[in-house]
């Protein structure tokens, strides 16, 4: 049985991100595709229990999604392609860009392959570290470096590492400890400010939910436990880091801060009822699936918790499910998915299935597309390995990755959105 599951995990490694499904209620609607994929892998492995497959993971994605490759469809778009120098990029997934989407459908125009449009943003890397442990990409640190979790087995998180696409080398940041006496221990989500890395691990003890928040310097060093939360306070939905403290919000609302060393946890001023999006930004609408689907209410403001600035979200009549970062909002009018700026301008229609928050205040990811809000280009992803996933960061991850071949995965292809030039 265990051998079959390990084989299934090798053939569909993105499914490991499902760990903690039973422990956490906060899951976005698009995660349902994950459960279907997990069941499919279980069937291939000769295992009929979906819950058994789900239990194999160690990381879950706060802002990401994973999916099996979808059938080809063509978006109705408009483009202004510019001539570019011939580039021979590193072998990469076949991605087709169909171009600018507007509120009114335009004539179909074939776009540029992403390998030619953003060649500097695509690269390949090993799927395992020097110890043979499976990598789980988290997010990018800059245009060349990717933050990774390395797992000795499907149900354990062993190290945090950094891979540099420029040098082709990895380095260890820290080992991920596991506190004795805790059961069902999973590392749920990770965040970084470019100097430090923090993560939340959830577990149970004597029937009580426990959450541990850890931190380590990205330059390297021993991981240190910042705070242990229990009961209702352990319902952590998002985490972040402000340079000297770990910050987090809970499903019931409220953002909290705890210094890395010394000091006690405290509520961030004027954060009552707020939900952390990406430090220092927070909003007044939950991202919890049950809340989101049941009420369909809109976010009314975006708050900068570092300086207390509050910006009102301008919502057009008929808008629902509006969720906003500091620049862009995504919601719907009836059954139509739309995006707009926080001030209500720049309204555009979108295909269904895009994430709630813009990555780098610029990109939206769906199961098979990346949409550039700055240029209006829509990049279609055709995954060579049959699956793709966002990294496992708490905030929307800046990377998308997948296997380079079907079957056992030895290498990943990675799209690093932080490496995309501003004007492209």
C-alpha positions as CSV (number, residue, x, y, z in Angstrom):
1,X,0.0,0.0,0.0
2,X,2.6,2.5,1.0
3,X,4.7,1.7,-2.1
4,X,1.7,2.3,-4.3
5,X,1.1,5.7,-2.7
6,X,4.7,6.7,-3.1
7,X,4.5,5.7,-6.8
8,X,1.3,7.8,-7.1
9,X,3.0,10.7,-5.5
10,X,5.9,10.5,-7.9
11,X,3.6,10.4,-10.9
12,X,1.4,13.3,-9.7
13,X,3.6,15.2,-7.2
14,X,1.3,18.2,-7.0
15,X,-1.2,16.2,-5.0
16,X,1.1,16.4,-2.0
17,X,-0.1,20.0,-1.6
18,X,-3.4,18.6,-0.4
19,X,-2.1,17.8,3.1
20,X,-4.2,19.4,5.8
21,X,-7.4,19.3,3.8
22,X,-8.9,17.5,6.8
23,X,-7.3,19.9,9.3
24,X,-8.2,23.2,7.6
25,X,-11.6,24.4,6.5
26,X,-10.2,27.3,4.5
27,X,-10.1,26.1,0.9
28,X,-11.0,28.0,-2.1
29,X,-13.6,26.7,-4.6
30,X,-11.0,25.8,-7.2
31,X,-9.5,23.3,-4.8
32,X,-12.2,20.8,-5.7
33,X,-10.3,19.9,-8.8
34,X,-7.5,18.8,-6.5
35,X,-9.7,16.2,-4.8
36,X,-10.8,14.8,-8.2
37,X,-7.1,14.6,-9.3
38,X,-6.2,12.9,-6.0
39,X,-8.9,10.3,-6.5
40,X,-7.7,9.6,-10.0
41,X,-4.2,9.0,-8.8
42,X,-5.4,6.7,-6.1
43,X,-7.3,4.6,-8.6
44,X,-4.2,4.2,-10.7
45,X,-2.2,3.2,-7.7
46,X,-4.9,0.7,-6.7
47,X,-6.0,2.7,-3.7
48,X,-9.7,3.6,-3.5
49,X,-9.6,5.9,-0.5
50,X,-9.3,9.5,-1.5
51,X,-8.6,10.5,2.2
52,X,-5.5,8.2,2.1
53,X,-4.0,10.1,-0.8
54,X,-4.9,13.5,0.7
55,X,-3.0,12.6,3.9
56,X,0.3,12.2,2.1
57,X,1.1,15.9,1.7
58,X,3.0,18.3,3.9
59,X,2.3,21.7,2.3
60,X,-0.9,23.3,1.2
61,X,-1.1,26.5,-1.0
62,X,-2.5,29.7,0.4
63,X,-2.8,31.3,-2.9
64,X,-2.2,28.7,-5.4
65,X,-4.0,26.0,-7.2
66,X,-3.1,22.8,-9.0
67,X,-4.8,21.1,-11.9
68,X,-4.5,18.4,-14.4
69,X,-4.1,19.7,-18.0
70,X,-7.4,20.9,-19.4
71,X,-8.8,20.6,-23.0
72,X,-7.8,23.4,-25.3
73,X,-10.0,26.4,-25.6
74,X,-9.5,29.7,-27.3
75,X,-10.2,33.0,-25.7
76,X,-11.7,35.9,-27.6
77,X,-9.0,38.6,-27.4
78,X,-7.3,41.6,-29.0
79,X,-3.5,42.0,-29.3
80,X,-0.8,44.5,-30.4
81,X,2.1,42.2,-31.0
82,X,5.5,43.8,-31.3
83,X,8.5,42.4,-33.3
84,X,11.1,40.8,-31.1
85,X,14.6,39.4,-31.5
86,X,14.8,35.7,-32.1
87,X,15.4,33.9,-28.8
88,X,16.3,30.2,-28.2
89,X,15.0,29.6,-24.7
90,X,15.6,26.7,-22.3
91,X,13.1,23.9,-23.2
92,X,9.8,24.9,-21.6
93,X,6.1,24.1,-21.5
94,X,4.1,24.9,-24.7
95,X,2.2,28.0,-23.8
96,X,0.2,30.0,-26.2
97,X,-0.7,33.7,-25.6
98,X,-3.9,35.0,-27.1
99,X,-3.8,38.7,-26.3
100,X,-5.8,41.7,-24.9
101,X,-9.1,40.9,-23.3
102,X,-11.7,43.8,-23.1
103,X,-15.2,44.2,-21.9
104,X,-16.5,43.7,-25.5
105,X,-15.5,40.5,-27.4
106,X,-13.0,41.2,-30.2
107,X,-11.8,39.3,-33.2
108,X,-9.8,36.2,-32.5
109,X,-6.0,36.8,-32.8
110,X,-3.3,34.3,-32.3
111,X,-0.8,35.3,-29.7
112,X,2.8,34.6,-29.0
113,X,4.2,31.5,-27.2
114,X,5.3,32.5,-23.7
115,X,8.8,31.0,-24.4
116,X,9.3,33.8,-26.9
117,X,7.4,36.5,-25.1
118,X,9.0,35.9,-21.6
119,X,12.0,33.6,-22.2
120,X,13.9,35.0,-19.2
121,X,11.0,33.9,-16.9
122,X,11.1,30.2,-17.9
123,X,13.6,27.7,-16.7
124,X,14.0,24.0,-15.6
125,X,15.3,22.7,-12.3
126,X,15.7,19.4,-10.5
127,X,12.6,18.0,-8.8
128,X,14.7,16.6,-5.9
129,X,17.5,18.0,-3.8
130,X,20.9,16.5,-3.2
131,X,19.5,14.0,-0.6
132,X,16.9,12.8,-3.1
133,X,14.1,14.6,-1.3
134,X,11.2,15.9,-3.3
135,X,11.1,19.7,-3.9
136,X,7.9,21.7,-3.3
137,X,8.3,25.2,-4.8
138,X,7.0,28.0,-2.6
139,X,7.5,31.3,-4.4
140,X,10.3,33.3,-6.0
141,X,12.6,35.6,-4.1
142,X,13.7,37.6,-7.2
143,X,14.1,37.1,-10.9
144,X,16.4,34.0,-10.5
145,X,15.9,32.5,-7.1
146,X,13.1,30.2,-6.0
147,X,12.2,29.3,-2.4
148,X,11.6,25.6,-1.9
149,X,10.5,23.0,0.6
150,X,12.4,19.7,0.4
151,X,10.6,16.6,1.8
152,X,12.2,13.3,2.8
153,X,8.8,11.6,2.3
154,X,5.4,12.6,1.2
155,X,4.1,13.3,4.8
156,X,7.2,15.1,6.1
157,X,8.8,18.5,5.5
158,X,12.5,18.4,6.1
159,X,14.2,21.5,4.8
160,X,13.8,24.9,3.3
161,X,16.1,25.6,0.4
162,X,16.8,28.2,-2.3
163,X,17.5,27.3,-5.9
164,X,19.2,29.8,-8.2
165,X,18.3,29.4,-11.9
166,X,21.3,31.5,-12.9
167,X,23.9,29.2,-11.3
168,X,21.8,26.0,-11.3
169,X,22.7,25.4,-7.6
170,X,20.7,25.1,-4.4
171,X,21.5,26.0,-0.8
172,X,19.9,25.0,2.5
173,X,18.2,27.8,4.4
174,X,17.1,25.8,7.4
175,X,15.8,22.4,8.6
176,X,12.1,22.3,9.5
177,X,11.6,21.0,13.1
178,X,8.7,18.9,14.3
179,X,7.6,19.3,17.9
180,X,7.4,16.1,19.8
181,X,4.0,15.1,21.2
182,X,2.0,16.6,18.4
183,X,0.0,14.5,16.0
184,X,-1.2,15.1,12.4
185,X,1.6,17.5,12.0
186,X,1.6,19.4,8.7
187,X,3.4,22.5,7.5
188,X,0.5,24.5,6.0
189,X,1.9,27.7,4.4
190,X,5.0,29.8,4.0
191,X,5.8,33.5,3.6
192,X,8.9,35.6,3.1
193,X,9.9,39.2,3.0
194,X,13.2,38.5,1.1
195,X,15.2,38.6,4.3
196,X,13.4,36.1,6.6
197,X,11.1,33.1,6.0
198,X,8.2,32.2,8.2
199,X,5.8,29.2,8.2
200,X,2.8,27.8,10.0
201,X,2.5,24.2,11.0
202,X,-0.7,22.7,12.2
203,X,-1.2,19.7,14.5
204,X,-3.4,18.3,17.2
205,X,-2.7,17.4,20.9
206,X,-5.3,15.6,23.1
207,X,-8.0,16.6,20.7
208,X,-7.1,20.3,20.6
209,X,-5.9,22.0,17.4
210,X,-2.4,23.5,17.6
211,X,-0.7,25.9,15.3
212,X,3.0,26.7,15.4
213,X,4.6,29.7,13.7
214,X,8.3,29.4,12.9
215,X,10.9,31.7,11.4
216,X,14.5,31.6,10.1
217,X,16.8,34.0,8.3
218,X,17.0,33.4,4.5
219,X,20.8,33.8,4.8
220,X,20.7,30.5,6.7
221,X,20.4,29.5,10.3
222,X,18.5,27.4,12.8
223,X,14.7,27.6,12.8
224,X,13.1,29.2,15.9
225,X,9.6,28.8,17.2
226,X,7.9,32.3,17.4
227,X,4.6,31.3,18.9
228,X,2.3,28.4,19.6
229,X,-1.5,28.9,19.2
230,X,-4.3,26.6,20.4
231,X,-8.1,26.3,20.1
232,X,-9.8,29.0,18.1
233,X,-6.6,31.0,17.9
234,X,-5.0,28.2,15.9
235,X,-7.4,28.8,13.0
236,X,-4.7,30.6,11.0
237,X,-5.8,31.5,7.5
238,X,-2.8,33.6,6.3
239,X,0.7,34.5,7.5
240,X,3.3,37.1,6.7
241,X,6.5,38.8,8.0
242,X,7.3,42.4,8.6
243,X,11.0,42.2,9.0
244,X,11.2,41.5,12.7
245,X,7.9,39.8,13.5
246,X,5.6,37.1,12.2
247,X,2.1,38.3,11.4
248,X,-1.0,36.3,10.8
249,X,-4.8,36.5,10.6
250,X,-7.5,34.0,11.7
251,X,-10.7,32.9,10.0
252,X,-12.8,35.0,12.4
253,X,-10.8,38.1,11.5
254,X,-8.1,40.2,13.1
255,X,-4.4,40.4,12.3
256,X,-1.8,39.6,15.0
257,X,1.9,40.1,15.4
258,X,4.6,38.4,17.4
259,X,8.3,39.5,17.5
260,X,10.7,36.7,16.4
261,X,12.3,36.8,19.8
262,X,10.9,38.0,23.1
263,X,7.6,39.9,23.4
264,X,4.1,38.7,23.4
265,X,1.6,38.2,20.6
266,X,-0.6,41.3,20.1
267,X,-3.3,42.4,17.7
268,X,-2.2,44.8,15.1
269,X,-3.9,48.2,15.7
270,X,-7.1,48.9,13.6
271,X,-7.1,45.3,12.3
272,X,-10.4,44.1,13.9
273,X,-12.4,42.1,11.4
274,X,-9.6,42.2,8.8
275,X,-8.0,39.3,6.9
276,X,-4.4,39.3,5.9
277,X,-3.8,39.2,2.1
278,X,-0.1,40.0,1.9
279,X,1.7,42.0,4.5
280,X,1.0,44.9,5.0
281,X,-2.3,44.6,3.1
282,X,-5.5,43.3,4.6
283,X,-9.2,43.4,3.6
284,X,-12.5,43.1,5.4
285,X,-13.8,40.0,3.5
286,X,-13.0,36.4,4.3
287,X,-11.4,34.1,1.8
288,X,-12.9,31.1,3.6
289,X,-14.8,28.9,1.1
290,X,-17.9,28.5,3.2
291,X,-18.2,32.2,3.9
292,X,-17.3,33.1,0.3
293,X,-19.9,30.8,-1.3
294,X,-22.7,31.2,1.2
295,X,-22.9,35.0,1.3
296,X,-21.1,36.2,-1.9
297,X,-20.4,39.6,-0.2
298,X,-17.9,42.2,-1.4
299,X,-14.7,43.5,0.1
300,X,-15.4,47.1,1.0
301,X,-11.9,48.3,1.8
302,X,-8.2,47.6,1.5
303,X,-6.0,48.5,4.5
304,X,-2.3,49.2,4.7
305,X,-1.5,47.9,8.2
306,X,2.0,49.4,8.2
307,X,0.7,53.0,8.1
308,X,-3.0,52.6,8.8
309,X,-4.1,53.9,5.3
310,X,-7.7,52.8,4.4
311,X,-8.8,52.8,0.8
312,X,-12.5,52.3,-0.1
313,X,-13.3,49.8,-2.8
314,X,-15.7,51.3,-5.4
315,X,-18.2,48.6,-6.3
316,X,-20.4,48.8,-9.3
317,X,-24.1,47.8,-9.2
318,X,-24.5,44.1,-9.4
319,X,-20.9,43.2,-8.4
320,X,-20.5,40.2,-6.1
321,X,-17.7,38.3,-4.5
322,X,-15.4,41.3,-4.9
323,X,-11.9,40.6,-3.5
324,X,-9.1,43.2,-3.8
325,X,-5.4,43.7,-3.4
326,X,-3.9,47.2,-3.3
327,X,-4.5,47.7,-7.1
328,X,-6.8,45.2,-8.6
329,X,-10.1,43.5,-7.7
330,X,-11.7,40.4,-9.0
331,X,-15.4,39.6,-8.7
332,X,-18.5,38.8,-10.8
333,X,-21.6,40.3,-12.4
334,X,-24.1,37.5,-12.6
335,X,-22.2,34.6,-14.0
336,X,-19.6,36.7,-15.7
337,X,-16.1,37.0,-14.0
338,X,-14.7,40.6,-14.0
339,X,-11.7,42.5,-12.9
340,X,-11.4,46.2,-12.0
341,X,-9.1,48.6,-10.2
342,X,-9.9,49.4,-6.5
343,X,-11.3,52.8,-7.6
344,X,-13.8,51.1,-10.0
345,X,-12.0,51.9,-13.2
346,X,-10.6,49.4,-15.8
347,X,-13.4,46.9,-15.7
348,X,-12.8,43.9,-17.9
349,X,-14.5,40.6,-18.5
350,X,-12.6,37.4,-17.9
351,X,-13.0,33.7,-18.5
352,X,-14.1,31.9,-15.3
353,X,-11.7,30.3,-12.9
354,X,-9.2,33.0,-12.1
355,X,-7.8,33.5,-8.6
356,X,-9.1,36.1,-6.2
357,X,-6.0,38.2,-5.8
358,X,-3.6,39.5,-8.4
359,X,0.0,38.1,-8.2
360,X,2.5,41.0,-7.9
361,X,-0.5,43.3,-8.5
362,X,-0.3,42.3,-12.1
363,X,-1.1,38.6,-13.0
364,X,-4.2,36.4,-12.5
365,X,-3.9,32.6,-12.7
366,X,-6.6,30.1,-13.6
367,X,-6.3,26.4,-14.2
368,X,-4.9,26.9,-17.7
369,X,-4.1,30.5,-18.2
370,X,-2.1,33.4,-16.8
371,X,-3.6,36.8,-17.5
372,X,-1.4,40.0,-17.5
373,X,-3.5,42.8,-16.2
374,X,-0.9,45.4,-17.3
375,X,-0.8,44.4,-21.0
376,X,-4.0,42.5,-21.4
377,X,-2.3,39.3,-22.6
378,X,-3.6,35.9,-21.9
379,X,-1.1,33.1,-21.7
380,X,-2.5,29.6,-22.2
381,X,-0.6,26.8,-20.5
382,X,-0.4,23.4,-22.1
383,X,1.4,21.3,-19.5
384,X,3.9,18.6,-20.8
385,X,3.6,16.5,-17.6
386,X,-0.2,16.7,-17.5
387,X,-0.4,19.0,-14.4
388,X,0.6,22.4,-13.1
389,X,0.6,24.1,-9.7
390,X,1.2,27.4,-8.0
391,X,3.8,27.6,-5.3
392,X,2.8,27.1,-1.7
393,X,3.1,30.6,-0.3
394,X,0.5,32.2,1.9
395,X,0.2,35.2,-0.4
396,X,-0.4,34.6,-4.1
397,X,2.8,32.8,-5.3
398,X,4.9,34.3,-8.0
399,X,5.7,31.0,-9.6
400,X,3.9,28.3,-11.6
401,X,5.5,24.9,-12.1
402,X,4.9,21.4,-13.4
403,X,6.6,18.2,-14.5
404,X,8.6,18.3,-17.8
405,X,7.4,14.8,-18.7
406,X,4.5,12.5,-17.8
407,X,5.1,9.7,-15.3
408,X,7.8,9.9,-12.8
409,X,9.0,13.5,-12.4
410,X,12.8,14.2,-12.3
411,X,12.6,17.8,-13.4
412,X,10.2,20.8,-13.1
413,X,9.6,23.6,-15.5
414,X,9.1,26.8,-13.7
415,X,7.5,30.1,-14.8
416,X,8.8,32.9,-12.5
417,X,6.5,35.9,-12.9
418,X,8.9,38.1,-10.9
419,X,11.3,37.8,-13.9
420,X,8.7,39.2,-16.4
421,X,9.8,42.8,-17.5
422,X,7.4,45.5,-16.5
423,X,6.5,46.5,-20.1
424,X,6.0,43.0,-21.4
